[in-house]
Amino acid sequence: MVKKMNKKEFVVALSTELSLKEDKCYLISEILENNFFISKKSKDKIIKELIEKLEINSDEATNIYNVAIKIINDEIKNKLKYPFKSKD
């Protein structure tokens, strides 16, 4: 059965995928939550915010963005595939 991913699970998944500490992953999560992450304009804005707030280069920020979006997309696909199931 499949359960909806909450913020903590997203942060843990992000931390595991990126090998970053959870506090940085919470910051990444907040940046994504504050932006409409699907549009091209927002992608550029999110990457710019990641660079500024995490003090990283453009390539690292782009990688973080891509991994975060992959996790979100996988969760959306999972929810569409199993709309009424949960782990509870």
PDB file of N, CA, C and O in Angstrom:
ATOM      1  N   MET A   1       0.832  -1.181   0.000  1.00  0.00           N
ATOM      2  CA  MET A   1       0.000   0.000   0.000  1.00  0.00           C
ATOM      3  C   MET A   1       0.877   1.244   0.000  1.00  0.00           C
ATOM      4  O   MET A   1       2.036   1.205   0.411  1.00  0.00           O
ATOM      5  N   VAL A   2       0.305   2.346  -0.467  1.00  0.00           N
ATOM      6  CA  VAL A   2       1.068   3.577  -0.634  1.00  0.00           C
ATOM      7  C   VAL A   2       0.470   4.666   0.238  1.00  0.00           C
ATOM      8  O   VAL A   2      -0.749   4.773   0.372  1.00  0.00           O
ATOM      9  N   LYS A   3       1.326   5.461   0.820  1.00  0.00           N
ATOM     10  CA  LYS A   3       0.897   6.555   1.683  1.00  0.00           C
ATOM     11  C   LYS A   3       1.363   7.877   1.092  1.00  0.00           C
ATOM     12  O   LYS A   3       2.411   7.938   0.450  1.00  0.00           O
ATOM     13  N   LYS A   4       0.598   8.923   1.304  1.00  0.00           N
ATOM     14  CA  LYS A   4       0.981  10.254   0.868  1.00  0.00           C
ATOM     15  C   LYS A   4       2.246  10.680   1.617  1.00  0.00           C
ATOM     16  O   LYS A   4       2.343  10.515   2.834  1.00  0.00           O
ATOM     17  N   MET A   5       3.202  11.225   0.883  1.00  0.00           N
ATOM     18  CA  MET A   5       4.460  11.644   1.492  1.00  0.00           C
ATOM     19  C   MET A   5       4.253  12.975   2.221  1.00  0.00           C
ATOM     20  O   MET A   5       3.701  13.918   1.654  1.00  0.00           O
ATOM     21  N   ASN A   6       4.694  13.044   3.469  1.00  0.00           N
ATOM     22  CA  ASN A   6       4.627  14.300   4.190  1.00  0.00           C
ATOM     23  C   ASN A   6       5.971  15.025   4.087  1.00  0.00           C
ATOM     24  O   ASN A   6       6.912  14.527   3.470  1.00  0.00           O
ATOM     25  N   LYS A   7       6.043  16.191   4.693  1.00  0.00           N
ATOM     26  CA  LYS A   7       7.250  17.010   4.578  1.00  0.00           C
ATOM     27  C   LYS A   7       8.481  16.295   5.141  1.00  0.00           C
ATOM     28  O   LYS A   7       9.554  16.329   4.539  1.00  0.00           O
ATOM     29  N   LYS A   8       8.321  15.656   6.283  1.00  0.00           N
ATOM     30  CA  LYS A   8       9.451  14.958   6.918  1.00  0.00           C
ATOM     31  C   LYS A   8       9.972  13.855   6.002  1.00  0.00           C
ATOM     32  O   LYS A   8      11.183  13.708   5.833  1.00  0.00           O
ATOM     33  N   GLU A   9       9.065  13.080   5.412  1.00  0.00           N
ATOM     34  CA  GLU A   9       9.481  12.005   4.498  1.00  0.00           C
ATOM     35  C   GLU A   9      10.165  12.566   3.261  1.00  0.00           C
ATOM     36  O   GLU A   9      11.125  11.983   2.759  1.00  0.00           O
ATOM     37  N   PHE A  10       9.668  13.707   2.766  1.00  0.00           N
ATOM     38  CA  PHE A  10      10.302  14.358   1.617  1.00  0.00           C
ATOM     39  C   PHE A  10      11.721  14.792   1.971  1.00  0.00           C
ATOM     40  O   PHE A  10      12.653  14.585   1.194  1.00  0.00           O
ATOM     41  N   VAL A  11      11.877  15.387   3.135  1.00  0.00           N
ATOM     42  CA  VAL A  11      13.200  15.854   3.577  1.00  0.00           C
ATOM     43  C   VAL A  11      14.160  14.674   3.736  1.00  0.00           C
ATOM     44  O   VAL A  11      15.322  14.761   3.339  1.00  0.00           O
ATOM     45  N   VAL A  12      13.681  13.586   4.309  1.00  0.00           N
ATOM     46  CA  VAL A  12      14.525  12.396   4.476  1.00  0.00           C
ATOM     47  C   VAL A  12      14.927  11.834   3.111  1.00  0.00           C
ATOM     48  O   VAL A  12      16.084  11.466   2.909  1.00  0.00           O
ATOM     49  N   ALA A  13      13.972  11.767   2.170  1.00  0.00           N
ATOM     50  CA  ALA A  13      14.271  11.275   0.820  1.00  0.00           C
ATOM     51  C   ALA A  13      15.285  12.190   0.135  1.00  0.00           C
ATOM     52  O   ALA A  13      16.219  11.716  -0.510  1.00  0.00           O
ATOM     53  N   LEU A  14      15.098  13.485   0.278  1.00  0.00           N
ATOM     54  CA  LEU A  14      16.018  14.458  -0.310  1.00  0.00           C
ATOM     55  C   LEU A  14      17.408  14.323   0.311  1.00  0.00           C
ATOM     56  O   LEU A  14      18.415  14.345  -0.396  1.00  0.00           O
ATOM     57  N   SER A  15      17.454  14.184   1.618  1.00  0.00           N
ATOM     58  CA  SER A  15      18.722  14.022   2.325  1.00  0.00           C
ATOM     59  C   SER A  15      19.454  12.764   1.863  1.00  0.00           C
ATOM     60  O   SER A  15      20.670  12.777   1.676  1.00  0.00           O
ATOM     61  N   THR A  16      18.711  11.693   1.685  1.00  0.00           N
ATOM     62  CA  THR A  16      19.303  10.431   1.243  1.00  0.00           C
ATOM     63  C   THR A  16      19.829  10.543  -0.189  1.00  0.00           C
ATOM     64  O   THR A  16      20.950  10.128  -0.484  1.00  0.00           O
ATOM     65  N   GLU A  17      19.012  11.103  -1.064  1.00  0.00           N
ATOM     66  CA  GLU A  17      19.400  11.225  -2.486  1.00  0.00           C
ATOM     67  C   GLU A  17      20.594  12.154  -2.687  1.00  0.00           C
ATOM     68  O   GLU A  17      21.461  11.889  -3.519  1.00  0.00           O
ATOM     69  N   LEU A  18      20.633  13.245  -1.921  1.00  0.00           N
ATOM     70  CA  LEU A  18      21.659  14.270  -2.134  1.00  0.00           C
ATOM     71  C   LEU A  18      22.833  14.176  -1.156  1.00  0.00           C
ATOM     72  O   LEU A  18      23.822  14.893  -1.309  1.00  0.00           O
ATOM     73  N   SER A  19      22.733  13.312  -0.169  1.00  0.00           N
ATOM     74  CA  SER A  19      23.751  13.198   0.881  1.00  0.00           C
ATOM     75  C   SER A  19      23.990  14.542   1.574  1.00  0.00           C
ATOM     76  O   SER A  19      25.126  14.962   1.790  1.00  0.00           O
ATOM     77  N   LEU A  20      22.883  15.197   1.913  1.00  0.00           N
ATOM     78  CA  LEU A  20      22.935  16.471   2.634  1.00  0.00           C
ATOM     79  C   LEU A  20      22.307  16.294   4.006  1.00  0.00           C
ATOM     80  O   LEU A  20      21.523  15.371   4.227  1.00  0.00           O
ATOM     81  N   LYS A  21      22.657  17.184   4.923  1.00  0.00           N
ATOM     82  CA  LYS A  21      22.043  17.159   6.250  1.00  0.00           C
ATOM     83  C   LYS A  21      20.582  17.600   6.138  1.00  0.00           C
ATOM     84  O   LYS A  21      20.214  18.359   5.242  1.00  0.00           O
ATOM     85  N   GLU A  22      19.769  17.113   7.054  1.00  0.00           N
ATOM     86  CA  GLU A  22      18.338  17.401   7.003  1.00  0.00           C
ATOM     87  C   GLU A  22      18.020  18.885   7.143  1.00  0.00           C
ATOM     88  O   GLU A  22      17.032  19.350   6.574  1.00  0.00           O
ATOM     89  N   ASP A  23      18.834  19.646   7.887  1.00  0.00           N
ATOM     90  CA  ASP A  23      18.550  21.075   8.030  1.00  0.00           C
ATOM     91  C   ASP A  23      18.637  21.799   6.685  1.00  0.00           C
ATOM     92  O   ASP A  23      17.839  22.696   6.412  1.00  0.00           O
ATOM     93  N   LYS A  24      19.590  21.417   5.855  1.00  0.00           N
ATOM     94  CA  LYS A  24      19.674  21.998   4.516  1.00  0.00           C
ATOM     95  C   LYS A  24      18.493  21.554   3.659  1.00  0.00           C
ATOM     96  O   LYS A  24      17.982  22.321   2.843  1.00  0.00           O
ATOM     97  N   CYS A  25      18.073  20.328   3.850  1.00  0.00           N
ATOM     98  CA  CYS A  25      16.942  19.802   3.077  1.00  0.00           C
ATOM     99  C   CYS A  25      15.637  20.481   3.470  1.00  0.00           C
ATOM    100  O   CYS A  25      14.760  20.668   2.627  1.00  0.00           O
ATOM    101  N   TYR A  26      15.498  20.856   4.749  1.00  0.00           N
ATOM    102  CA  TYR A  26      14.317  21.627   5.154  1.00  0.00           C
ATOM    103  C   TYR A  26      14.324  22.988   4.467  1.00  0.00           C
ATOM    104  O   TYR A  26      13.273  23.471   4.044  1.00  0.00           O
ATOM    105  N   LEU A  27      15.484  23.605   4.351  1.00  0.00           N
ATOM    106  CA  LEU A  27      15.597  24.883   3.655  1.00  0.00           C
ATOM    107  C   LEU A  27      15.217  24.721   2.183  1.00  0.00           C
ATOM    108  O   LEU A  27      14.503  25.559   1.631  1.00  0.00           O
ATOM    109  N   ILE A  28      15.686  23.654   1.550  1.00  0.00           N
ATOM    110  CA  ILE A  28      15.335  23.368   0.156  1.00  0.00           C
ATOM    111  C   ILE A  28      13.824  23.190   0.037  1.00  0.00           C
ATOM    112  O   ILE A  28      13.206  23.720  -0.886  1.00  0.00           O
ATOM    113  N   SER A  29      13.238  22.456   0.957  1.00  0.00           N
ATOM    114  CA  SER A  29      11.792  22.230   0.956  1.00  0.00           C
ATOM    115  C   SER A  29      11.024  23.544   1.076  1.00  0.00           C
ATOM    116  O   SER A  29      10.031  23.750   0.377  1.00  0.00           O
ATOM    117  N   GLU A  30      11.471  24.416   1.942  1.00  0.00           N
ATOM    118  CA  GLU A  30      10.824  25.718   2.112  1.00  0.00           C
ATOM    119  C   GLU A  30      10.904  26.546   0.832  1.00  0.00           C
ATOM    120  O   GLU A  30       9.931  27.196   0.449  1.00  0.00           O
ATOM    121  N   ILE A  31      12.055  26.525   0.174  1.00  0.00           N
ATOM    122  CA  ILE A  31      12.214  27.263  -1.080  1.00  0.00           C
ATOM    123  C   ILE A  31      11.233  26.727  -2.127  1.00  0.00           C
ATOM    124  O   ILE A  31      10.594  27.504  -2.836  1.00  0.00           O
ATOM    125  N   LEU A  32      11.114  25.413  -2.222  1.00  0.00           N
ATOM    126  CA  LEU A  32      10.174  24.819  -3.176  1.00  0.00           C
ATOM    127  C   LEU A  32       8.727  25.161  -2.824  1.00  0.00           C
ATOM    128  O   LEU A  32       7.921  25.445  -3.710  1.00  0.00           O
ATOM    129  N   GLU A  33       8.401  25.135  -1.543  1.00  0.00           N
ATOM    130  CA  GLU A  33       7.037  25.445  -1.113  1.00  0.00           C
ATOM    131  C   GLU A  33       6.661  26.892  -1.398  1.00  0.00           C
ATOM    132  O   GLU A  33       5.491  27.195  -1.628  1.00  0.00           O
ATOM    133  N   ASN A  34       7.633  27.776  -1.384  1.00  0.00           N
ATOM    134  CA  ASN A  34       7.364  29.197  -1.592  1.00  0.00           C
ATOM    135  C   ASN A  34       7.295  29.580  -3.067  1.00  0.00           C
ATOM    136  O   ASN A  34       7.069  30.745  -3.394  1.00  0.00           O
ATOM    137  N   ASN A  35       7.484  28.623  -3.947  1.00  0.00           N
ATOM    138  CA  ASN A  35       7.474  28.895  -5.384  1.00  0.00           C
ATOM    139  C   ASN A  35       6.618  27.859  -6.105  1.00  0.00           C
ATOM    140  O   ASN A  35       6.448  26.733  -5.638  1.00  0.00           O
ATOM    141  N   PHE A  36       6.087  28.266  -7.246  1.00  0.00           N
ATOM    142  CA  PHE A  36       5.351  27.336  -8.101  1.00  0.00           C
ATOM    143  C   PHE A  36       6.406  26.645  -8.949  1.00  0.00           C
ATOM    144  O   PHE A  36       6.821  27.177  -9.979  1.00  0.00           O
ATOM    145  N   PHE A  37       6.846  25.461  -8.525  1.00  0.00           N
ATOM    146  CA  PHE A  37       8.050  24.835  -9.055  1.00  0.00           C
ATOM    147  C   PHE A  37       7.919  24.234 -10.439  1.00  0.00           C
ATOM    148  O   PHE A  37       8.902  23.711 -10.964  1.00  0.00           O
ATOM    149  N   ILE A  38       6.750  24.284 -11.050  1.00  0.00           N
ATOM    150  CA  ILE A  38       6.566  23.644 -12.346  1.00  0.00           C
ATOM    151  C   ILE A  38       6.993  24.551 -13.516  1.00  0.00           C
ATOM    152  O   ILE A  38       7.461  24.045 -14.536  1.00  0.00           O
ATOM    153  N   SER A  39       6.845  25.836 -13.393  1.00  0.00           N
ATOM    154  CA  SER A  39       7.130  26.729 -14.522  1.00  0.00           C
ATOM    155  C   SER A  39       8.627  27.008 -14.691  1.00  0.00           C
ATOM    156  O   SER A  39       9.398  26.893 -13.738  1.00  0.00           O
ATOM    157  N   LYS A  40       9.025  27.370 -15.896  1.00  0.00           N
ATOM    158  CA  LYS A  40      10.424  27.672 -16.223  1.00  0.00           C
ATOM    159  C   LYS A  40      10.920  28.885 -15.429  1.00  0.00           C
ATOM    160  O   LYS A  40      12.048  28.889 -14.934  1.00  0.00           O
ATOM    161  N   LYS A  41      10.066  29.920 -15.309  1.00  0.00           N
ATOM    162  CA  LYS A  41      10.456  31.102 -14.541  1.00  0.00           C
ATOM    163  C   LYS A  41      10.759  30.734 -13.096  1.00  0.00           C
ATOM    164  O   LYS A  41      11.744  31.191 -12.515  1.00  0.00           O
ATOM    165  N   SER A  42       9.906  29.911 -12.534  1.00  0.00           N
ATOM    166  CA  SER A  42      10.113  29.504 -11.139  1.00  0.00           C
ATOM    167  C   SER A  42      11.354  28.643 -10.984  1.00  0.00           C
ATOM    168  O   SER A  42      12.054  28.736  -9.976  1.00  0.00           O
ATOM    169  N   LYS A  43      11.634  27.804 -11.978  1.00  0.00           N
ATOM    170  CA  LYS A  43      12.838  26.973 -11.906  1.00  0.00           C
ATOM    171  C   LYS A  43      14.068  27.860 -11.766  1.00  0.00           C
ATOM    172  O   LYS A  43      14.926  27.616 -10.917  1.00  0.00           O
ATOM    173  N   ASP A  44      14.148  28.886 -12.601  1.00  0.00           N
ATOM    174  CA  ASP A  44      15.286  29.806 -12.537  1.00  0.00           C
ATOM    175  C   ASP A  44      15.337  30.534 -11.189  1.00  0.00           C
ATOM    176  O   ASP A  44      16.408  30.723 -10.612  1.00  0.00           O
ATOM    177  N   LYS A  45      14.159  30.940 -10.700  1.00  0.00           N
ATOM    178  CA  LYS A  45      14.088  31.640  -9.417  1.00  0.00           C
ATOM    179  C   LYS A  45      14.503  30.714  -8.274  1.00  0.00           C
ATOM    180  O   LYS A  45      15.234  31.125  -7.373  1.00  0.00           O
ATOM    181  N   ILE A  46      14.035  29.466  -8.312  1.00  0.00           N
ATOM    182  CA  ILE A  46      14.375  28.498  -7.277  1.00  0.00           C
ATOM    183  C   ILE A  46      15.878  28.225  -7.279  1.00  0.00           C
ATOM    184  O   ILE A  46      16.511  28.201  -6.223  1.00  0.00           O
ATOM    185  N   ILE A  47      16.440  28.021  -8.454  1.00  0.00           N
ATOM    186  CA  ILE A  47      17.882  27.763  -8.555  1.00  0.00           C
ATOM    187  C   ILE A  47      18.673  28.958  -8.024  1.00  0.00           C
ATOM    188  O   ILE A  47      19.681  28.785  -7.338  1.00  0.00           O
ATOM    189  N   LYS A  48      18.218  30.162  -8.342  1.00  0.00           N
ATOM    190  CA  LYS A  48      18.885  31.367  -7.844  1.00  0.00           C
ATOM    191  C   LYS A  48      18.815  31.425  -6.308  1.00  0.00           C
ATOM    192  O   LYS A  48      19.804  31.749  -5.651  1.00  0.00           O
ATOM    193  N   GLU A  49      17.645  31.111  -5.747  1.00  0.00           N
ATOM    194  CA  GLU A  49      17.496  31.103  -4.287  1.00  0.00           C
ATOM    195  C   GLU A  49      18.371  30.026  -3.639  1.00  0.00           C
ATOM    196  O   GLU A  49      18.968  30.256  -2.588  1.00  0.00           O
ATOM    197  N   LEU A  50      18.444  28.856  -4.269  1.00  0.00           N
ATOM    198  CA  LEU A  50      19.296  27.786  -3.744  1.00  0.00           C
ATOM    199  C   LEU A  50      20.755  28.231  -3.705  1.00  0.00           C
ATOM    200  O   LEU A  50      21.463  27.982  -2.730  1.00  0.00           O
ATOM    201  N   ILE A  51      21.198  28.892  -4.776  1.00  0.00           N
ATOM    202  CA  ILE A  51      22.577  29.383  -4.852  1.00  0.00           C
ATOM    203  C   ILE A  51      22.844  30.372  -3.720  1.00  0.00           C
ATOM    204  O   ILE A  51      23.865  30.294  -3.037  1.00  0.00           O
ATOM    205  N   GLU A  52      21.904  31.306  -3.531  1.00  0.00           N
ATOM    206  CA  GLU A  52      22.091  32.343  -2.512  1.00  0.00           C
ATOM    207  C   GLU A  52      22.014  31.792  -1.090  1.00  0.00           C
ATOM    208  O   GLU A  52      22.875  32.095  -0.264  1.00  0.00           O
ATOM    209  N   LYS A  53      20.998  30.991  -0.799  1.00  0.00           N
ATOM    210  CA  LYS A  53      20.772  30.553   0.580  1.00  0.00           C
ATOM    211  C   LYS A  53      21.674  29.402   1.012  1.00  0.00           C
ATOM    212  O   LYS A  53      22.019  29.293   2.189  1.00  0.00           O
ATOM    213  N   LEU A  54      22.058  28.545   0.069  1.00  0.00           N
ATOM    214  CA  LEU A  54      22.927  27.423   0.421  1.00  0.00           C
ATOM    215  C   LEU A  54      24.396  27.701   0.103  1.00  0.00           C
ATOM    216  O   LEU A  54      25.281  26.918   0.449  1.00  0.00           O
ATOM    217  N   GLU A  55      24.637  28.841  -0.569  1.00  0.00           N
ATOM    218  CA  GLU A  55      25.989  29.245  -0.953  1.00  0.00           C
ATOM    219  C   GLU A  55      26.684  28.143  -1.750  1.00  0.00           C
ATOM    220  O   GLU A  55      27.756  27.660  -1.385  1.00  0.00           O
ATOM    221  N   ILE A  56      26.032  27.762  -2.857  1.00  0.00           N
ATOM    222  CA  ILE A  56      26.541  26.717  -3.746  1.00  0.00           C
ATOM    223  C   ILE A  56      26.609  27.266  -5.163  1.00  0.00           C
ATOM    224  O   ILE A  56      26.139  28.371  -5.437  1.00  0.00           O
ATOM    225  N   ASN A  57      27.205  26.477  -6.066  1.00  0.00           N
ATOM    226  CA  ASN A  57      27.292  26.937  -7.451  1.00  0.00           C
ATOM    227  C   ASN A  57      26.050  26.525  -8.240  1.00  0.00           C
ATOM    228  O   ASN A  57      25.191  25.801  -7.736  1.00  0.00           O
ATOM    229  N   SER A  58      25.973  26.985  -9.454  1.00  0.00           N
ATOM    230  CA  SER A  58      24.808  26.757 -10.309  1.00  0.00           C
ATOM    231  C   SER A  58      24.576  25.276 -10.607  1.00  0.00           C
ATOM    232  O   SER A  58      23.436  24.810 -10.608  1.00  0.00           O
ATOM    233  N   ASP A  59      25.652  24.542 -10.859  1.00  0.00           N
ATOM    234  CA  ASP A  59      25.514  23.111 -11.163  1.00  0.00           C
ATOM    235  C   ASP A  59      24.934  22.343  -9.977  1.00  0.00           C
ATOM    236  O   ASP A  59      24.062  21.491 -10.151  1.00  0.00           O
ATOM    237  N   GLU A  60      25.415  22.643  -8.779  1.00  0.00           N
ATOM    238  CA  GLU A  60      24.897  21.979  -7.579  1.00  0.00           C
ATOM    239  C   GLU A  60      23.425  22.328  -7.362  1.00  0.00           C
ATOM    240  O   GLU A  60      22.617  21.462  -7.026  1.00  0.00           O
ATOM    241  N   ALA A  61      23.086  23.602  -7.557  1.00  0.00           N
ATOM    242  CA  ALA A  61      21.701  24.043  -7.382  1.00  0.00           C
ATOM    243  C   ALA A  61      20.779  23.370  -8.403  1.00  0.00           C
ATOM    244  O   ALA A  61      19.668  22.962  -8.064  1.00  0.00           O
ATOM    245  N   THR A  62      21.235  23.258  -9.635  1.00  0.00           N
ATOM    246  CA  THR A  62      20.442  22.594 -10.669  1.00  0.00           C
ATOM    247  C   THR A  62      20.245  21.125 -10.326  1.00  0.00           C
ATOM    248  O   THR A  62      19.152  20.589 -10.513  1.00  0.00           O
ATOM    249  N   ASN A  63      21.282  20.470  -9.829  1.00  0.00           N
ATOM    250  CA  ASN A  63      21.173  19.072  -9.432  1.00  0.00           C
ATOM    251  C   ASN A  63      20.176  18.903  -8.280  1.00  0.00           C
ATOM    252  O   ASN A  63      19.356  17.985  -8.299  1.00  0.00           O
ATOM    253  N   ILE A  64      20.246  19.776  -7.292  1.00  0.00           N
ATOM    254  CA  ILE A  64      19.313  19.724  -6.170  1.00  0.00           C
ATOM    255  C   ILE A  64      17.884  19.898  -6.676  1.00  0.00           C
ATOM    256  O   ILE A  64      16.984  19.158  -6.278  1.00  0.00           O
ATOM    257  N   TYR A  65      17.681  20.870  -7.549  1.00  0.00           N
ATOM    258  CA  TYR A  65      16.350  21.111  -8.113  1.00  0.00           C
ATOM    259  C   TYR A  65      15.842  19.860  -8.845  1.00  0.00           C
ATOM    260  O   TYR A  65      14.703  19.438  -8.644  1.00  0.00           O
ATOM    261  N   ASN A  66      16.683  19.283  -9.680  1.00  0.00           N
ATOM    262  CA  ASN A  66      16.278  18.109 -10.453  1.00  0.00           C
ATOM    263  C   ASN A  66      15.940  16.912  -9.563  1.00  0.00           C
ATOM    264  O   ASN A  66      14.965  16.208  -9.824  1.00  0.00           O
ATOM    265  N   VAL A  67      16.723  16.678  -8.532  1.00  0.00           N
ATOM    266  CA  VAL A  67      16.456  15.567  -7.611  1.00  0.00           C
ATOM    267  C   VAL A  67      15.150  15.815  -6.856  1.00  0.00           C
ATOM    268  O   VAL A  67      14.334  14.905  -6.711  1.00  0.00           O
ATOM    269  N   ALA A  68      14.951  17.040  -6.377  1.00  0.00           N
ATOM    270  CA  ALA A  68      13.721  17.364  -5.646  1.00  0.00           C
ATOM    271  C   ALA A  68      12.493  17.177  -6.534  1.00  0.00           C
ATOM    272  O   ALA A  68      11.487  16.618  -6.096  1.00  0.00           O
ATOM    273  N   ILE A  69      12.573  17.635  -7.761  1.00  0.00           N
ATOM    274  CA  ILE A  69      11.447  17.502  -8.688  1.00  0.00           C
ATOM    275  C   ILE A  69      11.205  16.028  -9.015  1.00  0.00           C
ATOM    276  O   ILE A  69      10.055  15.611  -9.159  1.00  0.00           O
ATOM    277  N   LYS A  70      12.259  15.246  -9.131  1.00  0.00           N
ATOM    278  CA  LYS A  70      12.096  13.814  -9.394  1.00  0.00           C
ATOM    279  C   LYS A  70      11.351  13.139  -8.242  1.00  0.00           C
ATOM    280  O   LYS A  70      10.457  12.324  -8.472  1.00  0.00           O
ATOM    281  N   ILE A  71      11.716  13.476  -7.014  1.00  0.00           N
ATOM    282  CA  ILE A  71      11.045  12.899  -5.841  1.00  0.00           C
ATOM    283  C   ILE A  71       9.562  13.295  -5.847  1.00  0.00           C
ATOM    284  O   ILE A  71       8.692  12.459  -5.603  1.00  0.00           O
ATOM    285  N   ILE A  72       9.287  14.553  -6.122  1.00  0.00           N
ATOM    286  CA  ILE A  72       7.905  15.038  -6.158  1.00  0.00           C
ATOM    287  C   ILE A  72       7.129  14.358  -7.283  1.00  0.00           C
ATOM    288  O   ILE A  72       5.998  13.918  -7.078  1.00  0.00           O
ATOM    289  N   ASN A  73       7.728  14.270  -8.465  1.00  0.00           N
ATOM    290  CA  ASN A  73       7.056  13.622  -9.595  1.00  0.00           C
ATOM    291  C   ASN A  73       6.777  12.155  -9.317  1.00  0.00           C
ATOM    292  O   ASN A  73       5.703  11.654  -9.648  1.00  0.00           O
ATOM    293  N   ASP A  74       7.729  11.465  -8.716  1.00  0.00           N
ATOM    294  CA  ASP A  74       7.514  10.058  -8.367  1.00  0.00           C
ATOM    295  C   ASP A  74       6.357   9.908  -7.397  1.00  0.00           C
ATOM    296  O   ASP A  74       5.560   8.976  -7.511  1.00  0.00           O
ATOM    297  N   GLU A  75       6.262  10.820  -6.445  1.00  0.00           N
ATOM    298  CA  GLU A  75       5.166  10.775  -5.470  1.00  0.00           C
ATOM    299  C   GLU A  75       3.822  11.055  -6.152  1.00  0.00           C
ATOM    300  O   GLU A  75       2.818  10.416  -5.836  1.00  0.00           O
ATOM    301  N   ILE A  76       3.806  11.995  -7.073  1.00  0.00           N
ATOM    302  CA  ILE A  76       2.570  12.300  -7.807  1.00  0.00           C
ATOM    303  C   ILE A  76       2.147  11.095  -8.642  1.00  0.00           C
ATOM    304  O   ILE A  76       0.976  10.716  -8.637  1.00  0.00           O
ATOM    305  N   LYS A  77       3.089  10.495  -9.356  1.00  0.00           N
ATOM    306  CA  LYS A  77       2.774   9.310 -10.162  1.00  0.00           C
ATOM    307  C   LYS A  77       2.266   8.177  -9.279  1.00  0.00           C
ATOM    308  O   LYS A  77       1.326   7.474  -9.649  1.00  0.00           O
ATOM    309  N   ASN A  78       2.875   8.001  -8.133  1.00  0.00           N
ATOM    310  CA  ASN A  78       2.472   6.971  -7.196  1.00  0.00           C
ATOM    311  C   ASN A  78       1.046   7.220  -6.705  1.00  0.00           C
ATOM    312  O   ASN A  78       0.245   6.291  -6.601  1.00  0.00           O
ATOM    313  N   LYS A  79       0.742   8.469  -6.409  1.00  0.00           N
ATOM    314  CA  LYS A  79      -0.590   8.834  -5.935  1.00  0.00           C
ATOM    315  C   LYS A  79      -1.622   8.613  -7.035  1.00  0.00           C
ATOM    316  O   LYS A  79      -2.739   8.182  -6.751  1.00  0.00           O
ATOM    317  N   LEU A  80      -1.270   8.899  -8.278  1.00  0.00           N
ATOM    318  CA  LEU A  80      -2.196   8.668  -9.386  1.00  0.00           C
ATOM    319  C   LEU A  80      -2.423   7.184  -9.631  1.00  0.00           C
ATOM    320  O   LEU A  80      -3.515   6.764 -10.013  1.00  0.00           O
ATOM    321  N   LYS A  81      -1.385   6.404  -9.408  1.00  0.00           N
ATOM    322  CA  LYS A  81      -1.481   4.968  -9.628  1.00  0.00           C
ATOM    323  C   LYS A  81      -2.300   4.291  -8.525  1.00  0.00           C
ATOM    324  O   LYS A  81      -3.046   3.350  -8.796  1.00  0.00           O
ATOM    325  N   TYR A  82      -2.164   4.762  -7.299  1.00  0.00           N
ATOM    326  CA  TYR A  82      -2.862   4.191  -6.146  1.00  0.00           C
ATOM    327  C   TYR A  82      -3.608   5.290  -5.381  1.00  0.00           C
ATOM    328  O   TYR A  82      -3.211   5.625  -4.265  1.00  0.00           O
ATOM    329  N   PRO A  83      -4.679   5.861  -5.949  1.00  0.00           N
ATOM    330  CA  PRO A  83      -5.319   7.021  -5.325  1.00  0.00           C
ATOM    331  C   PRO A  83      -6.008   6.764  -3.982  1.00  0.00           C
ATOM    332  O   PRO A  83      -6.187   7.694  -3.195  1.00  0.00           O
ATOM    333  N   PHE A  84      -6.393   5.528  -3.715  1.00  0.00           N
ATOM    334  CA  PHE A  84      -7.152   5.266  -2.499  1.00  0.00           C
ATOM    335  C   PHE A  84      -6.434   4.406  -1.479  1.00  0.00           C
ATOM    336  O   PHE A  84      -7.025   4.010  -0.474  1.00  0.00           O
ATOM    337  N   LYS A  85      -5.174   4.115  -1.722  1.00  0.00           N
ATOM    338  CA  LYS A  85      -4.427   3.262  -0.805  1.00  0.00           C
ATOM    339  C   LYS A  85      -3.533   4.089   0.097  1.00  0.00           C
ATOM    340  O   LYS A  85      -3.067   5.164  -0.281  1.00  0.00           O
ATOM    341  N   SER A  86      -3.301   3.572   1.300  1.00  0.00           N
ATOM    342  CA  SER A  86      -2.368   4.211   2.226  1.00  0.00           C
ATOM    343  C   SER A  86      -1.719   3.125   3.073  1.00  0.00           C
ATOM    344  O   SER A  86      -2.220   2.003   3.149  1.00  0.00           O
ATOM    345  N   LYS A  87      -0.603   3.464   3.706  1.00  0.00           N
ATOM    346  CA  LYS A  87       0.130   2.522   4.545  1.00  0.00           C
ATOM    347  C   LYS A  87      -0.544   2.321   5.898  1.00  0.00           C
ATOM    348  O   LYS A  87      -0.276   1.340   6.592  1.00  0.00           O
ATOM    349  N   ASP A  88      -1.409   3.241   6.266  1.00  0.00           N
ATOM    350  CA  ASP A  88      -2.027   3.192   7.597  1.00  0.00           C
ATOM    351  C   ASP A  88      -2.820   1.943   7.841  1.00  0.00           C
ATOM    352  O   ASP A  88      -3.390   1.774   8.919  1.00  0.00           O
TER     353      ASP A  88
END
